[in-house]
């Protein structure tokens, strides 16, 4: 192997290139969370961490097993010293901020996430809580801890697996790891299509990434390659982790096979680093060393800083605010690493043993009880004038008829669609058909309320499902719309078909293609335009509105008016087609005096950033009733 004189100055035993990888991973995540447009696939930084953890932990355990010096208790105690103190401090300070910033319903969610994080099960807590309608979870200050729980569950399970295999069937380790990785990857890929949240948050769907790193550590250490081939492998690895950061988006089906790309790229870089090629020099620069050292603490602090700032100061972030939050994340992370991580990780004493584990569990239990007690009385802070709006932060959205006439990731199969209940077509009556995504489903209950006895209303809706051609979206969506367009409307004549969705500028042509098909089978098509959207749930904005502020003006500081207005304008202009009526929902809600935020009874128009409450939808429908039903 050819040695570079510059490379020879590197520490001969410490893998500084791994710190460089950690730096890239954490920077990607922070940038993504501050401004997803800059790095739409930056979330894969978490997956890089998973592979690195598998490489380091499984490699360490296997080496100690072969030296006959491995101890489960010692391993777990070291993990506690390494990870728990920094997490504990972040949780305590976040709890203080949450007490003063969060609303009553948000505080309940926070204390539950706080407790689940202390015991490293927050990934399953968020899996159970995050559904299609629970947008408030996106503003949970501890949402990022799901990945820490996944790692901790790996730390608990895989040392036991390695220990058992080593003692009983040492020679079978490789096929066992390969089998577990394949099963994990299959579960990950399959579960994307029946439960996206489970695929994302569950630890078994991520274990293949840890195993990939472990295989490099255990089985590839002895291989040496030419410098040219080694550098080529590293280059390919970099391509596989960098490209997804720009090509993947939040709509990419993930993890599954898509997660295999950056995971495999990370494994290639880890392998090439064994021979200290030129990429090792790049990854070992002083800036990456510093950020890599503090990467765990940076990850701990970045998300609470972002969430609390958005909730309390500004829902939208200017360029200066983005730079400030980025810098604050690095600074807080550095301080946490310098004064907490460094102070505790070296404090391990072999005699500590189980005492440390018992103390950690005991202190976590006590702190959990204190947190639960402290936040239990937080509801008194909601003023009487705010109580109606705050009640809608936990809106159940029963008016959507999820699981029956509205399919979501929780009801991710067209078999859930109840044709007998959702299709009410009747000969001799005037029949209406509502088709689209959640922005169609939120109209159903209001439309049903104004339907006359000689009229019927049928509903065909699925989340993320634009009623366009060619069919797109998840299988539940494409299958449902295909059935509606190729069977339902041909078998039953609907006088009017109402199309509604979370429209985007790119939908114009595909929507027009669908309209041309539908006009062969119906007398009239109505397209409901996009509605006003906010950067936070509207009920929270109403509760936190500064005293004396005209709530119709909230859109100026926390609305997405310009983007919605642009889509509305172009759709209206583009859909000038005979037998097609375009109704601008934005114009119903917004005028030169501002945007309406509550229905006539004071109920928030939307319960999140853009979905109507029943009362909000009813207000809109009453404004457009004559145009909808030719009355």
C-alpha positions in Angstrom: 0.0 0.0 0.0 1.4 3.5 -0.9 1.6 5.9 2.0 1.1 9.6 1.7 3.4 11.7 3.9 0.5 13.9 5.0 -1.5 10.9 5.9 1.2 9.5 8.1 0.8 12.4 10.5 -2.7 11.2 11.3 -3.3 9.4 14.5 -2.4 5.8 13.8 -5.2 4.3 15.9 -8.0 6.8 16.0 -10.5 6.9 13.1 -10.8 10.7 12.6 -12.5 10.1 9.3 -15.4 8.7 11.2 -15.7 12.0 13.1 -15.8 13.6 9.7 -18.6 11.4 8.6 -20.5 12.3 11.8 -19.9 15.9 11.0 -21.5 15.5 7.6 -24.4 13.6 9.0 -25.3 16.0 11.8 -24.8 19.1 9.5 -27.1 17.5 7.0 -29.8 16.9 9.6 -29.5 20.4 11.0 -29.7 22.1 7.6 -32.7 20.0 6.6 -34.6 20.9 9.8 -33.9 24.6 9.5 -34.5 24.8 5.7 -35.6 21.7 3.9 -35.4 23.5 0.5 -31.7 23.7 0.9 -31.2 20.0 1.5 -34.4 18.1 0.9 -32.9 14.7 1.7 -30.8 15.9 4.6 -32.7 13.6 7.0 -30.5 10.7 5.7 -27.9 12.0 8.2 -29.6 9.9 10.8 -29.1 6.8 8.6 -25.4 7.6 8.4 -25.3 7.7 12.2 -27.0 4.3 12.4 -24.3 2.6 10.1 -21.5 4.3 12.1 -23.0 3.0 15.3 -23.2 -0.5 14.0 -19.6 -0.3 12.8 -18.2 0.9 16.1 -20.4 -1.0 18.6 -20.5 -4.4 16.9 -16.8 -4.1 16.1 -15.9 -3.3 19.7 -18.1 -6.1 21.1 -16.7 -8.7 18.8 -13.1 -7.8 19.5 -13.7 -8.0 23.2 -15.5 -11.3 22.8 -12.5 -12.7 21.0 -10.2 -11.4 23.8 -12.7 -12.9 26.3 -12.9 -9.6 28.0 -16.5 -8.6 27.1 -19.0 -7.8 29.9 -22.7 -6.9 29.2 -22.8 -4.9 32.4 -19.6 -3.0 31.6 -20.9 -2.3 28.1 -24.2 -0.9 29.3 -22.6 1.2 32.0 -20.3 2.8 29.5 -23.2 3.6 27.3 -24.9 5.3 30.2 -21.8 7.4 31.0 -21.4 8.2 27.3 -25.0 9.2 26.3 -27.3 9.8 29.2 -25.9 12.9 31.0 -26.1 15.1 27.9 -29.5 13.8 27.1 -30.7 14.4 30.7 -29.5 18.0 30.7 -31.2 18.7 27.4 -34.4 17.2 28.6 -34.4 19.2 31.8 -33.8 22.5 30.1 -36.3 21.7 27.4 -38.9 21.0 30.1 -38.3 24.5 31.6 -38.8 26.1 28.2 -41.8 23.9 27.5 -43.5 24.9 30.8 -43.5 28.5 29.7 -44.0 28.2 26.0 -46.3 25.3 25.3 -50.1 25.4 25.5 -52.0 23.0 27.8 -52.7 20.3 25.2 -49.1 20.6 23.9 -47.8 20.3 27.4 -49.6 17.0 27.9 -47.9 15.7 24.7 -44.6 17.0 25.8 -44.5 15.3 29.2 -45.4 12.0 27.6 -42.6 12.4 25.1 -40.3 13.5 27.9 -41.0 10.3 29.9 -40.7 8.0 26.9 -37.4 9.7 25.9 -35.9 9.1 29.4 -36.6 5.4 29.0 -35.6 5.3 25.3 -38.9 4.3 23.9 -39.8 7.6 22.3 -39.7 6.1 18.8 -42.7 3.9 19.7 -44.4 6.8 21.5 -44.2 9.0 18.4 -45.2 6.1 16.2 -48.4 5.7 18.2 -49.1 9.5 18.3 -48.1 10.6 14.8 -51.1 10.0 12.5 -52.3 11.9 9.5 -54.2 14.5 11.5 -51.8 15.0 14.4 -49.8 17.8 12.9 -49.0 19.2 16.3 -46.5 16.4 16.7 -44.3 18.0 14.1 -43.7 20.8 16.6 -42.8 18.4 19.4 -39.5 19.7 20.9 -38.4 16.0 21.5 -39.5 14.5 18.2 -35.9 14.0 17.2 -35.2 11.6 20.1 -36.9 8.8 18.2 -33.5 8.0 16.6 -31.8 7.9 20.0 -34.3 5.3 21.1 -33.7 3.2 18.0 -30.0 3.3 18.8 -30.5 2.4 22.4 -32.7 -0.5 21.4 -29.9 -1.7 19.1 -27.5 -1.4 22.1 -29.7 -3.5 24.2 -30.5 -6.3 21.7 -27.4 -6.8 19.6 -24.8 -7.3 22.3 -26.9 -10.1 23.6 -27.2 -11.6 20.1 -23.4 -11.4 19.6 -22.7 -12.9 23.0 -25.1 -15.9 22.4 -23.7 -16.5 18.9 -20.1 -16.3 20.1 -20.7 -18.8 22.9 -22.7 -21.3 20.9 -22.4 -21.0 17.1 -19.4 -18.7 16.4 -18.9 -19.9 12.9 -22.6 -19.0 12.0 -22.3 -15.3 12.9 -22.0 -14.1 9.3 -25.1 -15.9 7.9 -27.0 -15.0 11.0 -26.2 -11.3 10.5 -27.0 -11.5 6.8 -30.3 -13.2 7.5 -31.2 -10.6 10.2 -30.3 -7.8 7.8 -32.4 -9.2 5.0 -35.4 -9.7 7.3 -35.0 -6.1 8.6 -34.7 -4.7 5.1 -37.7 -6.7 3.9 -39.8 -5.6 6.9 -38.7 -2.0 6.2 -39.6 -2.1 2.5 -42.9 -3.9 3.0 -44.1 -1.9 6.0 -43.7 1.3 4.0 -46.7 0.2 2.0 -49.0 -0.8 4.9 -47.8 1.5 7.7 -45.4 4.3 6.8 -45.0 5.5 10.4 -44.0 2.1 11.6 -41.5 1.8 8.9 -39.9 5.1 9.9 -40.0 4.9 13.7 -39.6 1.2 14.5 -36.2 -0.1 15.4 -36.5 -3.5 13.6 -37.0 -1.7 10.3 -33.7 0.0 10.9 -31.5 -2.8 12.2 -30.2 -3.7 8.7 -28.3 -0.3 8.7 -26.5 -1.1 12.0 -25.7 -4.6 10.8 -24.2 -3.3 7.5 -21.8 -1.3 9.6 -21.1 -4.2 11.9 -20.3 -6.5 8.9 -17.6 -4.0 7.8 -16.1 -3.9 11.3 -16.1 -7.7 11.9 -15.3 -9.1 8.4 -13.6 -6.5 6.2 -10.8 -5.4 8.6 -8.3 -7.8 7.1 -8.8 -6.9 3.4 -6.3 -4.5 1.7 -6.8 -2.9 -1.7 -4.7 -0.9 -4.1 -4.8 2.8 -3.3 -6.6 3.5 -6.6 -9.3 1.0 -5.9 -9.7 2.1 -2.4 -10.1 5.7 -3.4 -12.6 4.7 -6.0 -14.7 2.9 -3.4 -14.6 5.9 -1.2 -15.7 8.1 -4.1 -18.6 5.9 -4.8 -19.5 6.0 -1.1 -19.5 9.8 -1.1 -21.8 9.8 -4.2 -24.2 7.5 -2.5 -24.5 9.7 0.6 -24.4 13.1 -1.1 -26.8 12.5 -4.0 -29.7 11.4 -1.8 -29.3 14.6 0.3 -30.3 16.5 -2.8 -32.5 14.0 -4.7 -34.6 12.6 -1.8 -37.5 14.6 -0.4 -40.0 14.1 2.4 -42.3 12.4 -0.1 -39.6 9.7 -0.9 -40.8 6.3 0.4 -38.4 5.8 3.3 -36.6 3.9 4.8 -36.8 0.6 2.9 -34.7 0.3 -0.2 -34.2 4.0 -0.5 -32.4 3.9 2.9 -30.1 1.2 1.6 -28.4 3.7 -0.8 -26.9 6.1 1.8 -26.3 3.2 4.2 -24.3 1.3 1.7 -22.4 4.5 0.8 -21.5 5.0 4.5 -20.3 1.4 4.7 -18.1 1.9 1.7 -16.5 5.0 3.2 -16.0 3.2 6.5 -14.3 0.3 4.6 -12.1 2.6 2.6 -11.0 4.4 5.7 -9.4 1.3 7.1 -6.5 1.9 4.6 -6.4 5.7 5.2 -6.9 6.9 1.6 -7.2 10.4 0.4 -10.8 10.7 1.6 -9.5 10.1 5.1 -7.5 13.3 4.9 -10.5 15.2 3.8 -12.7 13.8 6.5 -10.1 14.4 9.2 -9.8 18.2 8.8 -9.9 20.2 12.0 -13.4 21.6 11.4 -14.9 18.2 10.8 -13.1 16.9 13.9 -14.6 19.5 16.1 -18.1 19.1 14.7 -17.8 15.3 14.7 -16.7 15.3 18.3 -19.8 17.4 19.3 -22.2 15.7 16.8 -24.2 13.9 19.4 -24.8 17.0 21.5 -25.4 19.1 18.3 -28.1 16.6 17.4 -29.6 16.8 20.9 -29.9 20.5 20.9 -30.7 21.6 17.4 -34.3 20.5 17.2 -35.5 22.0 20.6 -33.9 25.2 19.6 -35.6 25.3 16.2 -39.1 24.3 17.6 -39.1 26.7 20.6 -37.9 29.5 18.4 -40.6 28.9 15.8 -43.3 28.5 18.5 -42.4 31.6 20.5 -40.7 34.0 18.2 -41.4 33.5 14.5 -43.2 30.7 12.6 -41.2 31.6 9.5 -37.5 32.0 9.4 -35.6 34.7 7.6 -32.1 34.0 6.2 -30.6 35.7 9.2 -32.7 33.6 11.6 -31.7 30.4 9.8 -28.0 31.3 10.2 -28.5 32.2 13.8 -30.3 28.9 14.6 -27.6 27.0 12.8 -24.9 28.7 14.8 -26.8 28.3 18.0 -27.1 24.6 17.4 -23.4 24.3 16.9 -22.6 26.4 19.9 -25.0 24.6 22.3 -23.7 21.3 21.0 -20.1 22.3 21.5 -20.8 23.5 25.1 -22.7 20.3 25.9 -19.8 18.2 24.5 -17.1 20.2 26.2 -18.6 20.5 29.7 -21.0 17.5 29.9 -19.9 14.7 27.6 -16.2 15.1 28.3 -16.8 15.4 32.0 -18.8 12.2 32.3 -17.7 9.8 29.6 -14.3 9.5 31.4 -15.8 9.0 34.8 -16.4 5.3 34.3 -15.1 3.0 37.0 -15.3 -0.7 36.7 -16.6 -0.9 40.3 -19.7 1.1 39.4 -21.3 -1.9 37.8 -25.1 -2.3 38.2 -25.2 0.7 40.6 -25.0 3.1 37.8 -27.8 1.4 35.9 -30.0 1.2 38.9 -29.3 4.9 39.7 -30.2 5.9 36.1 -33.5 4.0 36.1 -34.3 5.3 39.6 -33.5 8.9 38.8 -35.4 8.7 35.5 -38.5 7.4 37.4 -38.3 10.2 39.9 -37.8 12.9 37.3 -40.7 11.4 35.2 -43.0 11.6 38.2 -41.9 15.2 38.9 -42.5 16.2 35.3 -45.9 14.6 35.2 -46.9 16.4 38.4 -45.5 19.8 37.3 -47.2 19.7 34.0 -50.5 18.4 35.3 -51.7 21.8 36.4 -50.5 23.7 33.3 -54.0 24.0 31.8 -54.8 26.9 34.1 -52.7 29.1 32.0 -55.2 29.1 29.1 -57.3 32.2 29.3 -61.0 31.8 28.9 -60.9 33.8 25.6 -58.4 31.3 24.3 -60.0 28.1 25.4 -62.1 27.5 22.3 -59.2 27.8 20.0 -56.9 25.7 22.1 -59.4 22.9 22.2 -58.9 22.4 18.5 -55.2 21.6 18.8 -56.3 18.0 19.5 -59.0 17.9 16.9 -60.1 14.3 16.1 -61.3 15.0 12.5 -64.1 12.5 12.6 -65.8 14.5 9.8 -63.3 13.0 7.4 -64.6 9.5 7.9 -61.1 8.0 8.0 -60.9 4.2 7.5 -64.2 4.1 5.7 -64.4 6.7 3.0 -61.0 8.4 3.5 -57.9 6.1 3.3 -54.7 7.1 5.2 -51.4 5.4 6.1 -53.3 3.8 8.9 -55.9 2.4 6.5 -53.4 1.8 3.7 -55.5 -0.6 1.6 -58.3 0.0 -0.8 -60.1 -2.9 0.9 -60.9 -0.5 3.8 -63.0 1.6 1.5 -66.7 1.0 2.3 -68.5 1.2 -1.0 -71.9 0.7 0.6 -71.4 3.6 3.0 -69.4 5.9 0.8 -71.3 5.6 -2.5 -74.9 6.8 -2.1 -75.9 7.1 -5.7 -79.6 6.8 -6.3 -81.5 6.8 -9.6 -84.1 9.6 -9.8 -82.0 11.9 -7.6 -79.3 14.5 -8.4 -76.0 12.7 -7.6 -72.8 14.4 -6.5 -69.4 12.7 -6.3 -66.6 14.2 -4.1 -63.1 13.0 -5.2 -59.6 13.9 -3.9 -57.3 13.9 -0.9 -57.7 15.2 2.6 -58.5 18.6 1.2 -61.6 17.0 -0.3 -62.4 14.8 2.7 -62.6 17.9 5.0 -65.5 19.2 2.9 -67.7 16.1 3.2 -69.5 16.7 6.5 -70.3 20.3 5.5 -71.5 19.3 2.0 -73.6 16.5 3.5 -75.2 19.0 5.9 -76.6 21.2 3.0 -77.6 18.3 0.6 -81.3 18.3 -0.1 -83.6 15.2 0.0 -83.5 14.8 -3.7 -79.7 14.9 -3.8 -77.0 12.4 -2.9 -73.3 12.9 -2.0 -70.7 10.1 -2.5 -67.1 10.3 -1.2 -63.9 8.8 -2.8 -60.9 10.2 -0.9 -57.4 9.1 0.2 -54.6 11.0 1.9 -52.0 12.5 -0.5 -54.2 11.5 -3.4 -54.6 14.0 -6.2 -57.5 13.1 -8.5 -55.4 13.5 -11.6 -54.1 11.5 -14.6 -51.9 9.6 -14.9 -52.6 7.9 -11.5 -50.0 8.7 -8.9 -49.2 8.4 -5.2 -49.3 5.4 -3.0 -51.0 2.2 -4.0 -54.1 3.0 -1.9 -54.4 6.2 -3.8 -53.8 5.0 -7.4 -56.0 1.9 -6.9 -58.9 4.0 -5.4 -58.9 6.7 -8.1 -58.5 4.1 -10.8 -61.5 2.3 -9.6 -63.5 5.6 -9.4 -62.5 6.7 -12.9 -62.6 3.4 -14.7 -65.5 1.6 -13.0 -67.6 3.8 -10.7 -68.4 6.7 -13.0 -69.0 4.4 -15.9 -71.5 2.3 -13.9 -73.3 5.2 -12.2 -74.0 8.5 -13.7 -73.1 11.4 -11.4 -74.6 14.8 -12.4 -71.7 16.7 -10.8 -68.2 15.6 -9.9 -66.4 17.7 -7.3 -62.6 17.6 -7.4 -60.5 19.0 -4.5 -57.0 18.4 -3.3 -53.9 20.1 -1.8 -53.1 21.5 -5.3 -49.7 22.4 -6.5 -48.6 24.4 -9.6 -47.5 21.2 -11.3 -51.0 19.6 -11.1 -52.4 21.8 -13.9 -51.8 19.5 -16.8 -52.5 16.2 -15.0 -55.8 17.7 -13.6 -56.8 18.8 -17.1 -56.2 15.2 -18.4 -58.5 13.8 -15.7 -61.1 16.4 -16.5 -61.1 15.4 -20.2 -61.8 11.8 -19.1 -64.5 12.7 -16.6 -66.4 14.9 -19.0 -67.3 11.8 -21.0 -69.4 10.6 -18.0 -70.7 13.6 -16.2 -72.6 16.8 -16.9 -70.5 19.1 -14.8 -67.2 19.2 -13.0 -66.4 21.6 -10.1 -62.8 22.1 -9.0 -62.4 23.6 -5.5 -59.2 25.6 -5.3 -56.5 25.6 -2.6 -57.4 27.1 0.8 -55.3 29.3 3.0 -52.4 27.6 4.7 -50.4 28.6 7.8 -46.9 27.8 9.0 -48.3 26.5 12.4 -51.6 25.1 13.4 -54.1 27.9 13.2 -55.6 27.3 16.7 -52.1 27.8 18.3 -51.6 31.0 16.3 -55.0 32.3 17.6 -54.2 31.4 21.2 -50.7 33.0 21.0 -51.8 36.1 19.0 -50.4 39.3 20.5 -53.0 41.3 22.5 -54.9 43.6 20.3 -53.9 42.0 17.0 -56.6 41.6 14.4 -56.7 37.8 13.8 -57.5 38.4 10.2 -53.9 39.7 9.8 -52.3 36.5 11.2 -51.6 35.5 7.6 -49.1 38.3 7.2 -46.7 36.9 9.8 -47.6 33.2 9.8 -49.3 32.5 6.5 -48.3 31.0 3.2 -50.6 33.4 1.3 -48.3 34.2 -1.7 -47.7 30.6 -2.6 -51.3 29.6 -2.3 -52.4 32.7 -4.2 -50.0 31.8 -7.1 -51.4 28.3 -7.4 -55.0 29.7 -7.2 -54.4 32.2 -9.9 -52.8 29.8 -12.4 -55.4 27.1 -11.8 -58.3 29.5 -12.4 -56.6 30.7 -15.6 -55.8 27.2 -16.8 -59.2 25.6 -16.1 -61.2 27.8 -18.4 -62.9 24.7 -19.8 -66.6 24.2 -20.9 -68.7 22.4 -18.3 -65.9 23.0 -15.7 -66.4 25.5 -12.8 -63.5 26.6 -10.8 -64.2 28.0 -7.3 -61.5 29.9 -5.5 -61.6 28.9 -1.8 -58.9 31.4 -1.1 -61.1 34.2 -2.3 -63.9 33.0 0.0 -61.5 33.3 3.0 -59.3 36.2 2.1 -59.9 39.7 1.0 -58.1 43.1 1.2 -59.3 43.1 4.9 -57.3 39.9 5.7 -58.1 36.2 5.9 -60.9 34.8 8.0 -59.6 32.7 10.8 -62.8 31.7 12.7 -66.2 30.5 11.8 -69.3 32.4 12.9 -69.3 30.6 16.3 -65.7 31.4 17.0 -64.4 28.0 16.0 -61.0 28.1 14.2 -61.5 27.7 10.4 -58.7 25.0 10.4 -57.5 22.7 13.1 -54.0 22.5 11.8 -52.1 24.4 9.1 -54.7 23.9 6.4 -57.4 21.3 7.1 -60.9 22.6 7.8 -62.7 21.9 11.0 -66.4 20.9 10.4 -67.5 24.5 11.3 -64.8 26.0 9.1 -65.8 23.8 6.1 -69.5 24.6 6.7 -68.7 28.3 6.7 -67.0 28.0 3.3 -69.7 25.7 1.8 -72.4 28.2 2.8 -70.6 30.9 0.9 -70.4 28.8 -2.3 -73.6 26.8 -1.9 -75.3 28.5 -4.9 -72.4 27.9 -7.2 -72.0 24.3 -6.0 -75.6 23.2 -6.4 -76.9 25.8 -8.9 -79.3 27.1 -6.3 
